[in-house]
Amino acid sequence: MARDVRVILIKLADRLHNMRTLGAVPPAKRRRIARETMEIYAPIANRLGLNALYHELQELSFAHLYPARYRVLAKATKAARGNRREMISRTLDAVKRKLAEGGTRAEVFGREKHVYSTYRKMIEKHLSFSEVHDIFGVRVVVADVPACYLAMGALHALYKPIPGKFKDYIAIPKANGYQSIHTDLIGPYGVPVEVQIRTDQMHRLAESGVASHWLYKDETDKLSDLQKQTHRWLQSLLEIQHQSGDPQEFLEHVKVDLFPTRSMFSLPREKILSLPRGATTVDFAYAVHTDIGNRCVAAKVNGELVPLRQELRNGDRVEIITASHAKPNPGWLQYVRTGKARSKSATS
């Protein structure tokens, strides 16, 4: 698998076929396979940037794990779609008109939040279905990056943006290469609407991820860079597997590495790295390079010296201080989070 990414694509396609035909197996086995898909296969699809596959695996897993909840939410979503038909149509027309007035050529279409995404938001934020307003969104696809920001400015002039609900994944892409501008606006009738703005190439990458290299032959080197990044990630998993020995421990490492939730800046080169929640400066050092991790003796976060056990926050600027004589410390096992840092600390 680590030698050729296409092996994973075949495995994921096989799992998708299994999930689509899961109704034929006994309930207990159905739930086990669905949980395995939700916890391992769907996150791997997400990590490879296979957006459409990721969401379908999640939806199918949710439907088999909690069939009653899925049916209730799917029915409620369908009813909400009918009730908001006028609002959706009015929003799309207004967006198209505003972009045309500014001379921005764009493809505009509506998108609906997936049932599992709605359910997860209800659970995480303790909301009822009626309190989840952004089940409908707008996607804007333009020609190039400057047009993305022009479109954003036009839409912020059309509808008021919601403070704190803006994410620029073009300037700072996600770990899987995903790029887009996300902004939440107060649409018609006071209903929040999430808008995603991206280029055509970003849209293809968002849907096909690492597979875009084979699907679109005219792509730039950016996609091959994504493949190299994916290959490095797979090699690190292979390394952890060899050093771990225990399948359960390896599985836990993979789960942690599949969910990068924090972005930090590496100094002095200003390289952006994504790490899981709770990651420390030691995790960061190993994410930069194995030799940096092995030889780290101190760290600076936002210009100040901090303990190596310091947990990092989103947007931190980190500088690792190394020494040629330094070696990994087994004591790091008490607080490191990533599989790479744990495996290196354990073998020191």
NUVODO-356207 format. One record per atom (N, C-alpha, C, O, CB): x, y, z; residue in three letters. Coordinates in steps of 0.2 Angstrom, whole numbers, plus 5000, padded with zeros to 4 digits. Glycine has a CB too. Example, Ala and Ser with C-alpha at 12.3 -4.5 7.8 and 13.67 -1.06 7.14 Angstrom:
<pts>
506649725039ala 506249785039ala 506649845039ala 507149835042ala 505749785045ala 506449895035ser 506849955036ser 506450005039ser 506750065040ser 507049975029ser 
</pts>
This chain:
<pts>
500449945000met 500050005000met 500450065000met 500350114996met 499550005006met 501050065004ala 501450125005ala 501850134998ala 502150194997ala 501850115011ala 501950084994arg 502350084988arg 501950124982arg 502250154978arg 502650024986arg 501250114982asp 500850134977asp 500250154979asp 499850114982asp 500850084971asp 500050224979val 499450254981val 498850214978val 498250214981val 499450324980val 498950194972arg 498350164968arg 498050104972arg 497450084971arg 498550144961arg 498450074976val 498250014979val 497650034984val 497150004985val 498849974983val 497750094987ile 497250114992ile 496650134989ile 496150124991ile 497550174996ile 496750164983leu 496150184979leu 495650124977leu 495050124978leu 496350224972leu 496050064975ile 495650004974ile 495349974980ile 494749954980ile 496149954971ile 495749984986lys 495449954992lys 494849994994lys 494349974997lys 495949954998lys 494850064993leu 494350104995leu 493750094991leu 493150094993leu 494550184995leu 493850084984ala 493250064980ala 492950004982ala 492349994981ala 493550064972ala 493349954984asp 493049884986asp 492649894992asp 492149864993asp 493649834987asp 492849944997arg 492549955003arg 491849995001arg 491349975004arg 492949995008arg 491850034997leu 491250074995leu 490750024992leu 490150024993leu 491450124990leu 490949974988his 490549924985his 490249884991his 489649864991his 490849884980his 490649864995asn 490349825001asn 489849865005asn 489349835007asn 490949805006asn 489949935006met 489449975010met 488849975006met 488349985009met 489750035011met 488849985000arg 488249994996arg 487849924996arg 487249934995arg 488450014988arg 488149874997thr 487749804997thr 487749775004thr 487649715005thr 488049754992thr 487849815009leu 487849795016leu 487249765019leu 487249735024leu 488149845021leu 486649785016gly 486049765018gly 485949695018gly 485449665021gly 485449795014gly 486349655014ala 486249585014ala 486549545019ala 486449485020ala 486549565007ala 486949575024val 487349535029val 486949545036val 486549595036val 488049565030val 487149505040pro 486749505047pro 486849565051pro 487449595050pro 486949445051pro 486349595055pro 486449655058pro 487049665062pro 487349725062pro 485849665063pro 487349615066ala 487949625070ala 488549635066ala 488949685067ala 488049565074ala 488549605060lys 489149605056lys 489149675052lys 489649705051lys 489149545051lys 488449695050arg 488349755047arg 488649815051arg 488949865049arg 487649765046arg 488449815058arg 488649865062arg 489449875063arg 489749925063arg 488349865069arg 489749815063arg 490449805064arg 490849835058arg 491249875059arg 490649735065arg 490549815052ile 490849845046ile 490749915045ile 491249955043ile 490649805040ile 490149945047ala 489950015046ala 490450055051ala 490650105049ala 489250025048ala 490550025057arg 490950065062arg 491650065060arg 492050125060arg 490950035069arg 491950015057glu 492650015054glu 492650065049glu 493150095048glu 492749935052glu 492150065044thr 492150115039thr 492150185041thr 492550225039thr 491550095034thr 491750195046met 491750265049met 492350285052met 492550345051met 491150265054met 492750245056glu 493250255060glu 493950255056glu 494450295057glu 493350215066glu 493950215051ile 494650205047ile 494550225040ile 494950265037ile 494850135048ile 494150195036tyr 494150205029tyr 493850275027tyr 494150305022tyr 493650155025tyr 493350295030ala 493150365028ala 493650415029ala 493850455025ala 492450385032ala 494050415035pro 494550465036pro 495150455032pro 495450505030pro 494850455044pro 495250395029ile 495850385025ile 495650415018ile 496050455015ile 495950315024ile 495050415016ala 494750445010ala 494850515010ala 495050555006ala 494050425008ala 494650545016asn 494750615018asn 495450635017asn 495550695015asn 494350635024asn 495850595020arg 496550615020arg 496850615013arg 497350655012arg 496950565025arg 496650575009leu 496850575002leu 496450624998leu 496650634992leu 496750504999leu 496050665001gly 495650714997gly 495050694993gly 494850724988gly 496150754993gly 494850634994leu 494350604990leu 493650614993leu 493350584996leu 494350524989leu 493450684992asn 492850714995asn 492250674994asn 491850654999asn 492850784993asn 492050664988ala 491450624986ala 491450554989ala 490850534992ala 491350624979ala 491950524989leu 492050454992leu 491950455000leu 491650415003leu 492650414990leu 492250505002tyr 492250515010tyr 491550525012tyr 491350495017tyr 492750575012tyr 491150575009his 490550585011his 490050525010his 489650515015his 490250645008his 490150485005glu 489650435004glu 489850375009glu 489350345011glu 489750404997glu 490450365010leu 490650315015leu 490350335022leu 490050295026leu 491350305016leu 490350395024gln 490050425030gln 489350415030gln 489050395035gln 490250495031gln 488950435025glu 488250425025glu 488050355025glu 487550335029glu 488050455018glu 488350315022leu 488150235022leu 488350205029leu 487950165031leu 488550195016leu 488850225032ser 489050205039ser 488550225044ser 488250185048ser 489750225041ser 488350295043phe 487850315048phe 487150285047phe 486850265052phe 487750395047phe 486950275041ala 486350235039ala 486350165042ala 485750145044ala 486250235032ala 486850135042his 486850065045his 486950065053his 486750015056his 487450025041his 487350115055leu 487450115062leu 486850135066leu 486650105071leu 488050155064leu 486550185064tyr 485950215067tyr 485350225062tyr 485250285060tyr 486150285070tyr 485050175060pro 484550175054pro 483950225056pro 483750255052pro 484350105053pro 483750215062ala 483150265064ala 483350335064ala 482950375061ala 482950245071ala 483950355067arg 484150425067arg 484250445059arg 484050505058arg 484750435071arg 484550405055tyr 484650425048tyr 483950435045tyr 483950485041tyr 485050365045tyr 483450395046arg 482850405042arg 482550465045arg 482250505040arg 482350345044arg 482550485051val 482150545054val 482550605051val 482150655049val 482250545061val 483150605051leu 483550665049leu 483450675041leu 483450735039leu 484250665051leu 483550615037ala 483450625030ala 482750655028ala 482650695024ala 483550555027ala 482250625032lys 481550655031lys 481550725033lys 481150765029lys 481050615035lys 481850745038ala 481750815040ala 482150865035ala 481950915034ala 482050825047ala 482750835033thr 483150875028thr 482750885021thr 482750935018thr 483750845026thr 482350835019lys 481950835013lys 481350885014lys 481250925009lys 481650765011lys 481050885020ala 480550935021ala 480851005022ala 480451055019ala 480150915028ala 481351015025ala 481651085025ala 481851105018ala 481751165017ala 482351085029ala 482051065014arg 482251085007arg 481651115003arg 481651165000arg 482551025003arg 481051075004gly 480451105001gly 480251165004gly 480051215001gly 479951055002gly 480251175011asn 480051235014asn 480551295012asn 480351355012asn 480051235022asn 481151285010arg 481651335009arg 481751345002arg 482251375000arg 482251325013arg 481351314997arg 481451314990arg 481451384988arg 481951404984arg 480851274986arg 481051434990glu 481051504988glu 481651534990glu 481951574986glu 480451534991glu 481851524996met 482451554999met 483051534995met 483551574993met 482551545006met 483151474993ile 483751444990ile 483751474983ile 484251494981ile 483651364989ile 483151474979ser 483151504973ser 483351584973ser 483651604968ser 482451494970ser 483051614978arg 483151684978arg 483951704979arg 484251744977arg 482751714984arg 484251664984thr 484951664985thr 485351654979thr 485851694978thr 485151624991thr 485251604976leu 485651584970leu 485551634964leu 486051654961leu 485451514967leu 484951664963asp 484851714958asp 485251784960asp 485551814956asp 484151734958asp 485251794967ala 485551854969ala 486351854969ala 486651904967ala 485351874977ala 486551794970val 487351784970val 487551794962val 488051824961val 487551714973val 487151754958lys 487351754951lys 487351834948lys 487751854944lys 486851714947lys 486851864950arg 486751934948arg 487251984950arg 487552024946arg 486051964950arg 487451974957lys 487952014960lys 488652004956lys 489052044955lys 488052004967lys 488851944955leu 489451924952leu 489551944945leu 490051974943leu 489551844952leu 488951944941ala 488951964934ala 489052044934ala 489352064930ala 488251944931ala 488752074939glu 488752154939glu 489552174940glu 489752224937glu 488352184945glu 489952134944gly 490652144945gly 491052124940gly 491652124940gly 490852124952gly 490752084935gly 491152064929gly 491551994931gly 492051974927gly 491652114927gly 491351964936thr 491651894938thr 491251844935thr 490651824936thr 491651894946thr 491551804930arg 491251744927arg 491351684932arg 491851674934arg 491551734920arg 490751654933ala 490751604938ala 490151554937ala 489651574934ala 490651634946ala 490251494939glu 489751444940glu 489551444947glu 489851424951glu 490051374937glu 488851454948val 488551454954val 488051394955val 487651394951val 488251524956val 488051354960phe 487551304961phe 487551294969phe 487951304973phe 487751244958phe 486951264971gly 486751254978gly 487051184980gly 487151144976gly 486051254979gly 487151184986arg 487451114989arg 487051104996arg 486951154999arg 488151114990arg 486951044997glu 486551035003glu 487050995008glu 487350945006glu 485950985002glu 486951015015lys 487450975020lys 487150905020lys 486550885020lys 487351015027lys 487650865020his 487550785021his 487150775028his 487250805033his 488150745020his 486750725028val 486450705034val 486850695040val 486750715045val 485950635032val 487450655038tyr 487850645044tyr 488250705047tyr 488350715053tyr 488450595042tyr 488350755042ser 488650815044ser 488150855048ser 488350885053ser 488850855038ser 487550855047thr 487050885051thr 486950855058thr 486950885063thr 486350885047thr 486950785058tyr 486950745064tyr 487550765069tyr 487450775075tyr 486950675063tyr 488150765066arg 488750775069arg 488750845072arg 488950855078arg 489350775065arg 488450895069lys 488450965071lys 487950965077lys 488051005082lys 488251015066lys 487350935076met 486850935082met 487150905088met 487050925094met 486250885080met 487550845087ile 487850815093ile 488450865096ile 488450875102ile 488150745091ile 488850885092glu 489450925095glu 489150995098glu 489451015103glu 489950945089glu 488651025095lys 488451095098lys 487851085102lys 487551135104lys 488351135092lys 487551025103his 486951015107his 486351055104his 486051095107his 487051035114his 486251045097leu 485751085094leu 485151035092leu 485250975091leu 485951115088leu 484551055091ser 484051025088ser 484051035081ser 484451075078ser 483251045091ser 483650995077phe 483751005069phe 483551075067phe 483851105063phe 483350945066phe 483051095071ser 482751165069ser 483251215070ser 483151275067ser 482151175072ser 483751205074glu 484251255076glu 484851255071glu 485251295071glu 484451245083glu 484851205067val 485451195062val 485151235056val 484851205052val 485651125060val 485451295055his 485151335049his 485551325043his 485251335037his 485251405051his 486151305043asp 486551305037asp 486551235034asp 487151215032asp 487351325039asp 486051205033ile 485951145029ile 486051155022ile 486151105018ile 485351105031ile 485951215020phe 486051235013phe 486651285012phe 486751325016phe 485351265010phe 486951275006gly 487551315005gly 487551334997gly 487251304993gly 488151285007gly 488051374996val 488151394989val 488851384987val 489351404991val 487951474988val 489051354981arg 489651344979arg 489751394973arg 489451394968arg 489851274977arg 490351424973val 490551474967val 491151444964val 491651444968val 490551544970val 491151434958val 491851404955val 491951464949val 491651474945val 491651334951val 492651484950val 492851544946val 493451524942val 493751464943val 492951604950val 493751564938ala 494351544933ala 494951544937ala 495351494936ala 494351594928ala 495151594942asp 495751594945asp 495751614952asp 495251634954asp 496251634940asp 496351614955val 496351634962val 496151714963val 495751724968val 497051624965val 496451764959pro 496151834960pro 495451834960pro 495151874964pro 496451874955pro 495051794956ala 494351804955ala 494051774961ala 493451794963ala 494151754949ala 494351724965cys 494051704971cys 493951754976cys 493451764979cys 494551644974cys 494451804977tyr 494451854982tyr 493951914979tyr 493651944983tyr 495151884983tyr 493951924973leu 493451974970leu 492751944971leu 492351984973leu 493551984962leu 492651884970ala 491951854971ala 491751864979ala 491251874981ala 491951784969ala 492251844983met 492151854990met 491951924992met 491451934996met 492751834994met 492351974990gly 492152044991gly 491452064989gly 491052094992gly 492652084988gly 491252034983ala 490652054980ala 490052024984ala 489552054986ala 490552024973ala 490151964987leu 489651924991leu 489651954998leu 489051955001leu 489751854991leu 490151985000his 490152015007his 489752085006his 489552105011his 490852025010his 489752115000ala 489452174999ala 488652154998ala 488252205000ala 489652214993ala 488552094996leu 487852074995leu 487452055001leu 486952085003leu 487752024990leu 487852015005tyr 487551995012tyr 488052005017tyr 488651995016tyr 487351915011tyr 487852015023lys 488352025029lys 488651965031lys 488351915032lys 487952065035lys 489351965031pro 489651905034pro 489551895041pro 489551945045pro 490451905032pro 489551835044ile 489551815051ile 490251825054ile 490651785051ile 489151745052ile 490351865059pro 491051865062pro 491251795064pro 490851765067pro 491051915067pro 491951785063gly 492251725065gly 492051665061gly 492251605063gly 491951705072gly 491651675056lys 491451615051lys 491751615044lys 491451605039lys 490751615051lys 492451635044phe 492751645038phe 493451605038phe 493851605043phe 492951725037phe 493551565033lys 494151525033lys 494451525026lys 494051515021lys 493951445035lys 495051545026asp 495451545019asp 495851485018asp 496451485020asp 495851615019asp 495551435015tyr 495951375014tyr 496351375007tyr 496751335005tyr 495551315014tyr 496351435004ile 496751444998ile 497451465000ile 497951434998ile 496451504993ile 497451515005ala 498151535007ala 498451485012ala 499051475012ala 498051605012ala 498051445016ile 498251395020ile 497851335018ile 497351315022ile 498251415028ile 498051295014pro 497751235012pro 497651175017pro 498151185022pro 498051195005pro 497151135017lys 497151085022lys 497651035020lys 498051035015lys 496451045022lys 497750985025ala 498350935024ala 498250895018ala 498750865015ala 498350885031ala 497550885016asn 497450835010asn 497450875004asn 497250854998asn 496750805011asn 497750945004gly 497750984998gly 497151024996gly 497151064991gly 497950934992gly 496651015000tyr 495951054999tyr 496051124999tyr 496351155004tyr 495451025004tyr 495851164994gln 495851234994gln 495151264992gln 494851244988gln 496351254989gln 494951314996ser 494351344995ser 494251405000ser 494651405005ser 493751294996ser 493851454999ile 493651505004ile 493051485006ile 492551475002ile 493651575000ile 492951485013his 492351475016his 492051535020his 492451565024his 492351405021his 491451555019thr 491251615022thr 490451605024thr 490151585019thr 491351685019thr 490251625030asp 489551615031asp 489251685031asp 489451735034asp 489451585038asp 488651685027leu 488351755026leu 487651745029leu 487351695030leu 488351775019leu 487351805031ile 486651815033ile 486251825027ile 486251875024ile 486551875038ile 485951765024gly 485551775018gly 484851795019gly 484751835024gly 485551705015gly 484451785013pro 483751815014pro 483351785020pro 483451725022pro 483351795007pro 482951825022tyr 482551805028tyr 482951785035tyr 482751755039tyr 482151745027tyr 483551815035gly 483951805040gly 484251735041gly 484551715047gly 483651825046gly 484251695036val 484451625037val 485251625035val 485451645029val 484051575032val 485651595039pro 486351585037pro 486451545031pro 486151495031pro 486751565043pro 486951565027val 487151525021val 487851525021val 488251575021val 486851555014val 488151455020glu 488851455019glu 489051455012glu 488751415008glu 489051385022glu 489551495010val 489751505003val 490451475003val 490851495007val 489751575001val 490551434998gln 491251404996gln 491451434989gln 491051424984gln 491251324996gln 492051464989ile 492251494983ile 492951464981ile 493451464985ile 492351574984ile 493051434975arg 493651404973arg 493651404965arg 493251424962arg 493651334975arg 494251394963thr 494451384956thr 494151324953thr 494051274957thr 495151404954thr 494151314946asp 493951254943asp 494451194945asp 494251134946asp 493951254936asp 495151214945gln 495651164947gln 495551144954gln 495551084956gln 496351184946gln 495451184959met 495251174966met 494651124967met 494651084971met 495251234970met 494151144963his 493551104963his 493651034961his 493450984964his 492951134958his 494051024956arg 494250954954arg 494650914959arg 494550854960arg 494550954947arg 495150954962leu 495550924967leu 495150904973leu 495250854977leu 496050974969leu 494650954975ala 494250934981ala 493750874980ala 493650844985ala 493750994982ala 493550864974glu 493150804973glu 493550734972glu 493350684974glu 492750814966glu 494150744969ser 494550684967ser 495250674971ser 495550624971ser 494750684960ser 495450734974gly 496050724978gly 496650694975gly 496850724969gly 495950684984gly 496950654978val 497650624975val 497550584969val 497950584965val 497950574980val 496850564967ala 496750534961ala 496750584955ala 496750554949ala 496050494962ala 496750644956ser 496650694951ser 497250684946ser 497150704940ser 496650764954ser 497850664948his 498350654944his 498250604938his 498450614933his 499050634948his 497850554940trp 497650504934trp 497050524931trp 496950504925trp 497650434938trp 496650564934leu 495950584930leu 496050644926leu 495750644920leu 495450604936leu 496550684927tyr 496650744923tyr 497350754921tyr 497750774926tyr 496350814927tyr 497550744915lys 498250734913lys 498550804912lys 499150814912lys 498250694906lys 498150864912asp 498350924910asp 498550964917asp 498551024916asp 497850964906asp 498550934922glu 498650964929glu 499350994929glu 499850974926glu 498450924934glu 499451044934thr 500051074935thr 500451024940thr 500250974942thr 500051144938thr 501051044942asp 501451004947asp 501151004954asp 501450964958asp 502151034947asp 500651044955lys 500451054962lys 500150984964lys 500150964970lys 499851104962lys 499850954959leu 499450884961leu 500050834962leu 499950784966leu 499050864955leu 500550834958ser 501050784959ser 501450794966ser 501650754969ser 501650784954ser 501450864968asp 501650874975asp 501250844980asp 501450824985asp 501750954976asp 500550844979leu 500050814983leu 500250744984leu 500150714989leu 499350834981leu 500350714978gln 500550644978gln 501150624982gln 501150574986gln 500550614971gln 501650664981lys 502250654985lys 502150664993lys 502450624997lys 502850714983lys 501750714995gln 501550725002gln 501150665004gln 501250645010gln 501150785002gln 500750635000thr 500350575002thr 500850515003thr 500750475008thr 499750554997thr 501250514998his 501750454999his 502150455005his 502350405008his 502250454992his 502350525007arg 502750525013arg 502350505019arg 502650475024arg 503050605014arg 501750525019trp 501250505025trp 501250435025trp 501250405031trp 500550535024trp 501150395019leu 501050325019leu 501750295022leu 501750245025leu 500950305012leu 502250325020gln 502950295022gln 503050305029gln 503250255033gln 503550325018gln 502750355032ser 502850365040ser 502350315043ser 502550295048ser 502650435042ser 501750295040leu 501350245043leu 501750175043leu 501650135048leu 500650245040leu 502050165037leu 502350105037leu 502950095042leu 503050045045leu 502650095030leu 503250155043glu 503850155048glu 503550145055glu 503850105059glu 504150225048glu 502950175057ile 502650165063ile 502450095064ile 502550065069ile 502050215064ile 502150065059gln 501949995059gln 502549945061gln 502449905065gln 501649975053gln 503149955057his 503649915059his 503949925066his 504149875069his 504249935054his 503949985068gln 504249995075gln 503749975081gln 503949965086gln 504450065076gln 503049985079ser 502549975084ser 502449895086ser 502549875092ser 501849995082ser 502349855081gly 502349785083gly 501649765085gly 501349715083gly 502749765088gly 501249805089asp 500649795092asp 500149825087asp 500049885086asp 500549825099asp 499649775084pro 499149805079pro 498649855083pro 498549905079pro 498749745077pro 498449845089gln 498049895092gln 498349965093gln 498050015092gln 497849865099gln 499049965095glu 499350025096glu 499450055089glu 499450125089glu 500050015099glu 499650025084phe 499650055077phe 499050085075phe 499050135072phe 499849995072phe 498450045076leu 497850075075leu 497650145078leu 497450185075leu 497250025076leu 497850145084glu 497750215088glu 498250265085glu 497950325084glu 497950205095glu 498850245083his 499250295080his 498950325073his 498950385072his 499950265078his 498650275069val 498350295063val 497750345064val 497650395061val 498150235059val 497350325069lys 496750365071lys 496950435072lys 496650485070lys 496350335076lys 497450445076val 497750515078val 497950555072val 497850605071val 498250505084val 498350515068asp 498650545062asp 498150565057asp 498250605052asp 499250505059asp 497550535057leu 497050545052leu 496650605053leu 496350635049leu 496550485051leu 496750635059phe 496350695061phe 496750755062phe 496750775068phe 495850675066phe 497150785058pro 497450845059pro 496950905060pro 496650915056pro 497950865054pro 497050935066thr 496550995068thr 496851055069thr 496551105071thr 496050965073thr 497551055069arg 497851125071arg 498351135066arg 498751095063arg 498251115078arg 498451205064ser 498951225059ser 499451265063ser 499251315066ser 498651265053ser 500151255062met 500651295065met 501151315060met 501251285055met 500951255071met 501551365061phe 502051395057phe 502751375059phe 502851385065phe 501951465056phe 503151345055ser 503751325057ser 504251385055ser 504251415050ser 504051265053ser 504651405060leu 505151455059leu 505851425058leu 505951365061leu 505151505065leu 506251455054pro 506251515051pro 505951515044pro 505851575041pro 506851555051pro 505751455041arg 505551455034arg 504751465033arg 504551465028arg 505651385032arg 504451475039glu 503651495038glu 503351435034glu 502851445031glu 503551555034glu 503551375036lys 503151315033lys 502551295037lys 502651305043lys 503651255032lys 502051285034ile 501351275038ile 501351195039ile 501351155034ile 500751305035ile 501251175045leu 501151105047leu 500451095050leu 500251135054leu 501651075051leu 500151035049ser 499451015052ser 499650965057ser 499850915055ser 498951005047ser 499350965063leu 499450915068leu 498850905072leu 498350945072leu 500050935073leu 498750845075pro 498150835079pro 498050875085pro 498550905088pro 498150755081pro 497450885088arg 497350915094arg 497750885100arg 497750825100arg 496550915096arg 498050935104gly 498450905109gly 499150895107gly 499550875112gly 498150845112gly 499350905101ala 500050895099ala 500550945103ala 500351005104ala 500150905091ala 501150925104thr 501650965108thr 502250985103thr 502250965097thr 501950925114thr 502651025106thr 503251045102thr 503650985099thr 503950995094thr 503651095106thr 503650935103val 504050875101val 503750845095val 504050825090val 504150815107val 503050835095asp 502650815089asp 502850855083asp 502950835077asp 501950815090asp 502850925084phe 503050965079phe 503750955076phe 503850955070phe 502951045081phe 504150945080ala 504850935078ala 504950875074ala 505250875068ala 505350925084ala 504650825075tyr 504650765071tyr 504250775065tyr 504350745060tyr 504350705075tyr 503750815065ala 503350825059ala 503750865054ala 503650855048ala 502650865060ala 504250905056val 504650945052val 505150895048val 505250895042val 505050995056val 505450855053his 505950805050his 506150755056his 506250785062his 506650835047his 506250695054thr 506450645060thr 507150665063thr 507150665069thr 506550575057thr 507650695059asp 508250715063asp 508150775067asp 508450785073asp 508750735057asp 507650815065ile 507550875070ile 507250855076ile 507350875082ile 507050925066ile 506750805076gly 506450775082gly 506950745086gly 506950745092gly 505850725080gly 507350705083asn 507850665087asn 508350705091asn 508650685096asn 508250615082asn 508550765088arg 509050815091arg 508750875094arg 509050915096arg 509450835086arg 508050875095cys 507750935098cys 507950935106cys 507850885109cys 507050945097cys 508050995108val 508251005115val 507851065118val 507751065125val 508951025116val 507551105114ala 507151165117ala 506651185111ala 506751165105ala 507551215120ala 506151225113ala 505751255108ala 505551325110ala 505451345116ala 505151215107ala 505451365105lys 505151435106lys 504451435102lys 504351415096lys 505551485103lys 503951455106val 503251465103val 503051545103val 503051575108val 502751425107val 502951565097asn 502851645097asn 503351685100asn 503251735103asn 502151655100asn 504051655099gly 504551695101gly 504751685108gly 505251715111gly 504451765101gly 504451645112glu 504551635119glu 504751555120glu 504451515117glu 503951655124glu 505251545125leu 505451485126leu 504951445130leu 504651475135leu 506151485130leu 504751385128val 504251345132val 504551275133val 504951255130val 503651345127val 504151235138pro 504351165139pro 504251125133pro 503751145129pro 504051135145pro 504551075132leu 504451025126leu 503750995126leu 503450975121leu 504950975126leu 503450995132arg 502750965133arg 502251015131arg 501650995132arg 502750935140arg 502451075130gln 501951125128gln 501451105123gln 501651085117gln 502251195126gln 500851105124glu 500351095119glu 500251155114glu 500251215116glu 499651075122glu 500251145108leu 500151195103leu 499451215101leu 499051175101leu 500551175096leu 499351275099arg 498751305097arg 498751325090arg 499251335087arg 498551365102arg 498151325087asn 498051345080asn 498451415079asn 498251465083asn 497351355078asn 498851415074gly 499151475072gly 499851495076gly 500151545074gly 498751535073gly 500051445080asp 500651465084asp 501251465079asp 501251425074asp 500751405089asp 501751505080arg 502351505076arg 502951475081arg 503051495086arg 502551575075arg 503151415078val 503651375082val 504351365079val 504451365073val 503351305082val 504851375083glu 505551365082glu 505851315086glu 505751315092glu 505951435082glu 506151265083ile 506451205087ile 507151215087ile 507451235082ile 506251135083ile 507451205093ile 508151215094ile 508451145095ile 508251105099ile 508251265101ile 508951135091thr 509251065091thr 510051065094thr 510351125094thr 509251035084thr 510251005095ala 510951005097ala 511250935094ala 510850885094ala 511051005105ala 511850935092ser 512050875088ser 512150815093ser 512150765090ser 512750895085ser 512250825099his 512350765104his 511650745106his 511650685110his 512750785109his 511150775105ala 510450755108ala 510250695105ala 510350675100ala 509950815107ala 509750655110lys 509450595107lys 508750595110lys 508550635114lys 509850535110lys 508350555107pro 507650555109pro 507550535116pro 507950495119pro 507250505105pro 507050565120asn 507050545127asn 506350505128asn 505850525126asn 506950615131asn 506450445131pro 505850405133pro 505350435137pro 504750415136pro 506150335136pro 505550485141gly 505050525144gly 504550565140gly 503950585142gly 505350575149gly 504750575134trp 504250605129trp 503650565128trp 503050595126trp 504550615122trp 503650505129leu 503050455128leu 502450475133leu 501950465132leu 503250385130leu 502650515138gln 502150535143gln 501650585140gln 501050595142gln 502450565149gln 501850625135tyr 501450675132tyr 501450685125tyr 501050725122tyr 501750745135tyr 501850655121val 501750655113val 501150625111val 500850585114val 502350625110val 500850655105arg 500250635102arg 500350595096arg 499950545095arg 499850685101arg 500750615091thr 500750585085thr 501150515085thr 501550505089thr 501150625080thr 500950475080gly 501250405080gly 502050405078gly 502350365081gly 500950365074gly 502250455074lys 502950465073lys 503350475079lys 503850445080lys 503050515067lys 503150525083ala 503450545089ala 503450485094ala 503950475097ala 503150605092ala 502950455095arg 502850405099arg 503350345098arg 503750315102arg 502150375100arg 503350325091ser 503750265089ser 504550285090ser 504950245092ser 503650255082ser 504750345088lys 505450365089lys 505650375096lys 506250355098lys 505550435085lys 505150395101ser 505350405108ser 505450335111ser 505850315115ser 504850445111ser 504950285108ala 504950215111ala 505650175109ala 505850135113ala 504350185109ala 505950195104thr 506450155101thr 507150185103thr 507650165101thr 506450145094thr 507150245107ser 507750275109ser 508150235114ser 508650255116ser 507550345111ser 
</pts>
